[in-house]
Amino acid sequence: MIGLFRSKPAIAPTGAAAHSAGLPHGMTELTTDALPPLYEFNDIVVMPTQSEEGMVAKAGPIWPDWDGAATVRHRRHHHAVDSRPQDPGALASIEILDGSAAWGGHAVDHFGHWLAEHSTRLLHLAILASADSQVLFTLPNGVRANMLPAFFWQTLAWYGIDAERVRFVTKPLRVAHLYAAPMAELWAGAAPTEAYLNALEGRAVDQLGQTNPEGTLYVTRDGVAAGGAGHNAGESYLASCLKHLGVTVLHPESRPLTDQLRAYASADQLIFSEGSALHGRQLIGRMAQHIVVLNRRKQTRIAKDALQPRCTRLTYCDVTHDELNVYFRDGRPWPVRALSLYDVSALLEQLDYVGMQLAEIWDQTAFEAARDADIRRWIKLRFEQRRPLDVQKSVSAIREVLERNNLAHLASALPNPVAVF
């Protein structure tokens, strides 16, 4: 199969027109024939982060008509989910920016949320906003600019925004002219527009050149296991088997963003272990490609609305049947750190369906050794980290999962709740 990238960018910043009739107070619309409008606001205050919950910040521009400005606010499932920042007050020190700026959004340090929602204004800004406009971002509480992960800066470079244009809002800032783009993609529940996919494809050609996809790429989460992030017990053994079958195995956390995207664009079939890495695929447009997601959580369909328009075939495989988890003192589980347990029969059957005949080389004894080692390491890491866990509940819940999966021999790795704290 060959990629569907266009030979040149499909969107160009030509002939923007402005109007404001029928818009909420304070909004002017800059339009093109293809992309959604870019909005301009005059004399607007942009606030640093005041609070944050679930990657949604109480921060950023105080839109002159808050309820009417839902188009440019932070949205999920078609609905605005952010809260209006508090006014700076008459005595607050307000910095002044006399020129123009563009609203970039909230610079979260979570790879998946950053790419899937918080970065989705940037291509629009790179195409339509003035090249000399500063791009404004807010930071999570306790995070300084020099603490942001490399993928933040690499995403800006991918979209064509120079790092020198970035300004982080750490004090109230009054901006003479602020441009704002709608989020081009939402966290869930909405497909990207054809115009946006066209623009992404043009950007991919600029960055990667023409591609001729072939072969299968497996994007593993095994590399995050050492840090205790959520993953699959025994995944290193699965990756080694796939590699034996000629599959290329990618540890995305070890590669720059452009290298990850080049690998994705070079594969005829792309298999992801469910996780944040698959959101990187959103930076590329449509391709004649089969995308397979091996679920860590049963029945999840992560990024379905984003991935489906970008490929010719999308398959989700339910290959786990249980998970180990710990609990906070308020009773909440910690699902992003859960350790999933493969249903080996389902794993082999469903990978066979997508062309990976693992049964012929699968060594159950070797898999179980890798699985057990992962479980022991995960338990050690989870209880080493001084988080406000309900240790008694966590130990009890893990012991129950181990017993019902014939893994009681691993219970000796669990701590004595009394001795932990």
C-alpha positions, 0 to 999 in steps of 0.5 A: 500500500502507499500513503495518502499524503498529498504532494504539497500542503493543501491549505495556504493562508490566502485571502483572510477576510474579517467580520463580526456580525452576529458574534458574541461581544468582543469577537472578530472572525478571520476566515479562509475558504477552508479552515475554520475561522480564527478569532481576534479579541482586542484588549483582553486579559490572559490569566496564569493558572489558578487551578487545574483538575483532570488536565482542565485549567482555570486559566487563560483568556477572560473572554469578554462574553464567557458563555458565548465564547464556547467555540474558543474555550476548552471543550470535550464531547462538544461541550466547554468544560473550563471555568472562567478565571478570576479577574486580576483585581484592581490592585494586581500587577498586570503586564502589558503586551501592546502587539499581537499574540495568539492563544496557544493553550495550556501546556500540560506535561501529559503526552496523550492529553497534550497531543489529543486536545491541548495542542490542537489549536497550533496548526491553525495558528501556524497557518493563519496567525501572523508569523511575528505574533507571540504564542501564549501558554499557561503552565500547570501549577508547580511547573516552570518552563524549563521543566516541560518535557521535550515533546512540548517543544518538538510538537511546536516544531512539527507544526512550524512554530518557533520556540522563540515565539513562545511566552508563558503567562505567569502573571496577569497579562493584558493583550492588545490583540489576541488571536484564538483558534478553535480546538481542531480536535476534541478529547472524544466524541468528535471527528476531525474535519476534512480541512484539518486532515488536509492541513496535517497531511501537508505538514507531514509532507513538509516534515517527512517527505513522501512515504511508502509504507510497508511492514508492521510496526509494534508500539510497545509500552514495555519501556515505561514499566521501569517507572511504574506506569500502567502497562501489561505484565509480560509485554517484553516477551510479546515484543520479543516474539513479534520481533522474531516474526519480523515486526519492527518494535518501537519504544516511543518514549526513547525517540524524538517525536519526529522519529516516532511519526516517521515510523508510523508513516512508514508502516503498512500495519500499526499495532499499538499497546493501548496508551498515550503513544497512539495519540501521536498518530493524530499528527499525521493525516489519512493513510492507507493503513491498518491500525490495531490497538491492543486494549489494556482496559477491557472494552475501551476504544481509546481515540476511536473518533480521531483514528477512524478517519485517518486509516482504512481499517481500525481494529481494537483487540480485547486481550486482557482479562484483569488488572492489578491496582492500588487505591488512594485513601479516598477510595479511588483507584489509580487506573493510569498506573494499573498493571494489566494481565493478558488473556493469552488465548485471546491475545494469540487468537486476535493477533492471528486474526491481524496476521501475526501467527504467534502460537507457533513460537509462543513459549508459555513458560518464558511468558510466565517468567516475564509476567511474574517478574513484571508483577513483582517489580510493579508491586515494589514500585507502587508501594515504594512511592510515597503516595497517599495510598490506602495500603490495607485496601490496596494490598487486599485488592491485589491479593484477591486479583492474584488468587483468582488468576492462579498467581497466589505465589506472587503474594509474598511480594506484597508489603505488610500494611503495618510496616509500610507507614 
